[in-house]
Each structure stands twice: as structure tokens, then as C-alpha cells.
Amino acid sequence: MSENKSENQVRNQLRKKLRRQRIKRVITIVVVVALIGVGLFLYNFYKENGRFPWAEKKTLIGTVREVEAQVTESIFTTTIDLSGYVEPNDIQKVILRATGTVTDVFVKEGDRVQKGDVGSSRRARSSITPRPTPTSTGWSPPSTSTSAITSTPAPRR
């Protein structure tokens, strides 16, 4: 009887163990199936709505409506008053070939000039004081010369 008792105890323990294993297996299967179901639900919800269920709904800023309208032609004129500074793209230096006192300037700041234009005239300077020379009127002033504008590129900075 004692053997019988111990044998029944062993069988009962084995049954309990197998029952626990079955319950664990069923719970695991149910959890996996639930996770798959939730995953499919979230995937479909996101695919249809562009957001997850727990995310706040986005409010549309404006809706697009299709409207039929007549097209007319008109002219628009816009005037813009601006103030500022104008700077040249390129600065040219004027180089005079002789020394002397500038007597006349024929251009003003900002004038457009081209190569060969007369920019100024000057009185030649020398270390000897010029003497009047006889002419038909009796006297001639010291020699003067004019300087033509030559285009020499300014050095790059």
C-alpha cells in the first residue's frame, strides 16, 4: 500500500506538472495571438488615418475646394521706393604722365567716361620759371596739356 500510495503521489505530481505546462503553453499562445492582433489593428489604423490611435487628431488648416471661376486679364503695376548706397563694381585709377598743377577738370564724380575722353588740363611744372615768349600778341603763357583717360585695371584687393 505504501508503494501504491507513493506511486499515486508521483502520478499526481506528474499530472500537476503537465497541467501547469499546458496552462503556460495556452497562455503563451493567447499572448502571442493577442500581440499579433494588436499589431495588425495598429498597422491598419495607421495606414487608414496616418496616425496611431493614441495620437491627437490633426486639425486641417484649410480645406481645398474646387471652384469654377472666370479668368480676366488685368495689368498690375508695383512701384518700390528704396534707399541705399551704390558702389562701383570696378574702380579705375587715373594716372597722369606729367607733373604739374591741375587747372581744369572736365568730368564730375559719377560721370561715365570712356578711354580717350579728356578728363583735365594742367600747367606743366618745371624747376625753371618760364619766360614769356614773343608771339603775334606779344606774350604766350606757359605750356598746358590735357590728360586723356586711359583704362588701367585697378589692382585686386
Secondary structure, DSSP 8 states (H G I E B T S, - for coil): -HHHHHHHHHHHHHHHHHHHHHHHHHHHHHHHHHHHHHHHHHHHHHHHHSS-TTS-----S---------------------------S-------SS-EEEEEE---TT----TT-EEEEEEE--SS-------SSS-----EEEEE---------
